[in-house]
Amino acid sequence: MFWCHATIYRSIAKGTWGSTMRRTTPMNKIIRITPLHTATPLKRTAAVISQQEKLTTTRSNLNVIDFFDPALASQPPYYTFNHGAAGFAKSDKKPTTTPQEDAIYSSVQIGDDAYFKRHDALGVADGVGGWRKHTGANPALYARKLMHYAQLELDRIDNNKRPSHVQQDQLDPVMVLENAYHLTSLDAQNENFVGSTTACIVMLCQDELRVANLGDCGVSIIRRDDYVFRSEEQQHSFNFPYQLGTASFDYPSDAQQFSIKIEEGDIIILATDGLFDNLFDDEILEEVQNCIKEYEQSEDGQKENEEKKSDSSSTTTTMSTTTTSSTTVPQLISDALAIRARIVSEDPGNPSSPFQCRAMHEGMYYQGGKADDISVLVAIVNRDDRPREYSPPPLP
């Protein structure tokens, strides 16, 4: 058979294809080879046809998976804040709040500072004290109103009372700051007072922390005993920060905007410049580490460690203790940072401070910390595995 095919190939090369070829066999028989182009097609047996049809049917029944379908993408986890807050007004400053104001505003005021805190957002503002030399000025009220309206804006988004529904992935701290600034400006005109303030708002959006910072407030994120994020000041010049309010050309759209991926256990520190002007970053980190060690050595901390090592059957007790630690540690850290910053701010003989370093860099002589209002918010990021509660449809 092999010889026949070889002969056919040679015949094609010589151009004699189609003629009759003969080969003398030992029995002197002549073998006639039919040209290939006239050969009868092979007939498939029923078994072969049945096998091919079965294979085709099996392939047609296979499920097709679109791995780029957004519905197959894993949803990012949800997180919440367990937070604490502390602060001190400047020692020579008179109280600027009244019980009536405390009943009206949802924000908290400390001197010229103000802040709000929620399970998914934090905000802080620092009223510019230079306005106190002007008649009718009230920078503390300006800062408090700004934070009050920012918190109300977040409540409206939660309750879907805005004119249009805001999706979770569209939450924007700059938008919140813009709406709060608009309402605060209207109040300042109607109530006939002037003032201005710096501001910083952070918001949780699933596994992201979204930040809008305008001026010299600041936010830091600590993960596993080290910094993973630290905002920078916005200054027009030394000790002249960006600010919102009377006679200012700055707007919420000028704020720095950040989006940071977060993890469970991250420690977020949000504060006015009263903290960051008096404590270096390594001093802040030192206080955080000391507070965590202090809690771990306490009775509650030891009990929590023992329950973590115990059998998983005590799920309820472990969850309760974990919640207690998450709410206790942020308050310990905020208290410790506020106290240490206050000590430095009131000590003119303190060997060094961040504000002193910046002043000397500008060619000014300055010694010690900076006397100022101090507001510190600390939050620990906890994972929230509860099902999401869907908001009602948008209002007409």
Disulfide bonds with the S-S distance in Angstrom:
none
